[in-house]
Amino acid sequence: MAGHTSLHASTSAILQKMASRVLVLTTLLSYLSLIPGVSAMYFVSREEWGAQPPKEPYKDMTNAKGVKIHYLGAVFSGREHAQCDDMMRSVQADQMSGEYFDVAYSLAVCQHGYVYDGRGKGHKSGANGDQQLNSDHYAVLAFLAKYEITQPTQSQITGIQDAIAYLRRAGAGNEIKGHRDGYNTECPGEPLYKLVKDGTLDPGKLWDGGSHVVQNGESLDSISLKYNVPSRYIIDVNKLKAPYTLVIGTKLEIPARGVPLGEKPDPGDGGDGGGTPSPDLTPFPGAEWFKSKPYSSVITAMGKRLVAEGCNKYSEGPGPQWTDADQAAYKCWQQKLGYTGADADGWPGQTSWDKLKVPRTADGDVGSQRLTPFPGAEWFKSQPNSPIITAMGKRLVANGCNKYSQGPGPQWSDVDRNSFKCWQEKLGFTGADADGWPGQTSWDRLRVPWTGDFPAPDPILYEPFPGADWFKTRPSSWIILELGNRLVAEGCDKFDTGPGPEWTDDTQKSYACWQTKLGYTGEDADGWPGAASWSALKVPRVTPLPVEPFPGEAWFKTAPKSPIITEMGKRLVTQGCNEYQSGPGPQWTDADRNSYKCWQKKCGYTGSMVDGWPEKDTWEKLVVPRTSS
């Protein structure tokens, strides 16, 4: 096409005029209201962005090999999403003022992940360079440029994947190339072209939509991986609210990738796999899954296939943990297939994975791998000794957070905490959110394999809802104690003296915090438990233990030696009243009395009432377990 060299130059002229405008970027979610009914793909039709009609009929696109990726040209200073429709209209107007009868691109993707319809599916673009190049590939434009905004956002990457998925469903082949691969140009720029080459823009296997029932140990991330559908679409379609806690047995709708709102995928309309992978093979989990250095039976099965194909780079194994040996073995496989350079870097891609034919394993579609559920923040602070800690440490090492001089082992230590702090920082957490104590989000993303040392999340293990009226009797029960412990673990600690068996105003305040975290407001966040919020909290099933009755004030002044004193001391320590140098033990000492003084102060006592000698009121609040004495 003789005038093709003017495509980016003329677009750049418009962009340079607009470059002085201040860019104020806000998050993607703040713009959801701009397009009603956002669903499986953030798609903006020509009518919605205000396109001019084409000046002549489109030419049919047949047997497309795939897509070519483009950028705008010299300068792009960025836009708020409210201005992206204007940007699309400007690109079209500029191109139609020259040699083009319509916007030159098949689709365009803004920084916020929305896909704009251009010439659309089934029609040749005018952007790739000449008639043959336009017959070979569709053209997808990214709102990026050589200068200023050059790096795609994660939302934009997801949007480009969606655009490619949309075109594959229309019959496009699997090729993903840059404009420069067919025409003498710098387009689409180095940062975006790198993603073209390393496979990041490939949407992978395409799920055709359906439902999923939440199983034991599953998180939003694992379900997203299982169906290869970005979690933001699952959130939108199911109207989930932060913190996105999933309840076992909940039915979720999983939308189809690359299908705009209101449409359904047609059987046989193209796409890579059509959402029905072979029942005997593991579908491609996606490039990013491997880069998370997963622990999965899928990795073992992959390694065995690589060994069978003559690519054995293992000194031991293969095993379930992704390692440098797996990457070296996979690189050998890519080279056997004829790949070179960046295409043989050891990170699996769709084509090489499909040719390896990895058998399906117990982990199924990757996301169904059995993982250790989050034990709760307080569990780690109890300095546990458990196989869970060993498994956690191995995952931290695999993810480049190795602060161990030896191990990891089953005993929680400062080294485990430092290693976990490294992991939190890698996830982008800072300050108090990167203190080394595991939280729900960082734990779920670490994907610690199941060890059998922690009860599987099973409804039978949780306390059933006692009924709303029961709480309003302000009961005294071990159920209330376990409820309080769960509220603290979820970051809703409004207790002055720690959770106890008595329902108090602090319990109600803490529960109101939990309801607010679930997205409830007004009267629905009044601190009185309801069935839905109770189910989401997962209060462990209570096996009531007998409580030690108050032995009497005089008994303590005899300086007794009894298991009762040991159990009392343990309860004081859990309530933050630890004045012991060693112990606690069975012999009453000044350390017991000083610790009990602390408890009396926490219960609100002052003056002469804080003397360290137990009395009935504070003793009953302490809830000392019954001993054999």
Secondary structure, DSSP 8 states (H G I E B T S, - for coil): -TTTTHHHHHHHHHHHHHTTS------GGGGGGGSTT--SS-EE-HHHHT----SS---B--S--EEEEEEEEEEE----GGGHHHHHHHHHHHHHTTT-SS-S-SEEE-TTS-EEESS-TTB--S-SSSHHHHHHEEEEEEEEEEEES-S--HHHHHHHHHHHHHHHHTT--SEEEEGGGTSSS-TT-HHHHHHHHHTTT---S----EEEE--TT--HHHHHHHHT--HHHHHHHHT--TT----TT-EEEE--TT--TT----TTS--SSTT---TTB-----HHHHHT--BSHHHHHHHHHHHHTT----SS---SB--HHHHHHHHHHHHHTT--GGGGSS---HHHHHHH--B--TTTTTTT--B-----HHHHHT--BSHHHHHHHHHHHHTT----SS---SB--HHHHHHHHHHHHHTT--GGGGSS---HHHHHHH--B--SSS----GGGB-----HHHHTT--B-HHHHHHHHHHHHTT----SS---SB--HHHHHHHHHHHHHTT--GGGGSS---HHHHHHH--B------B-----HHHHTT--B-HHHHHHHHHHHHTT----SS---SB--HHHHHHHHHHHHHTT--GGG-SS---HHHHHHH--B----
